Amino acid sequence: MGNGGRNSRTNRDLTQRHGLGLTDYRALALLSRASDHELRISDLAVRVGLNQSSTTRLVGRLELKGLVTRDTCPEDGRGVYAVITKAGLDLAHELAT
């Protein structure tokens, strides 16, 4: 027996209660476990399985919800990081339990 029913219930709950999809949740979970609670957007893209453009849009959606902010790399000024906020951390921990 597969997880199809549970996954669709989880996705529906994320969407209805939090306005998030599974990929949004995966991104928050990855950021919550990352060192300093941040990842370069290019690294986040690889980890969630999206291209960079899609990941930039994903981070933008999470940013509008106050769950993530963007920060530039201090070393070169070109790299952009996704940084989870306190609200994002709280939500990631709530959803993980």
Secondary structure, DSSP 4 states (H G I P E B T S, - for coil): --SHHHHHHHHHHIIIIIS--HHHHHHHHHHHHSGGGEEEHHHHHHHHT--HHHHHHHHHHHHHTTSEEEEE-TTTS--EEEEE-HHHHHHHHHHH-
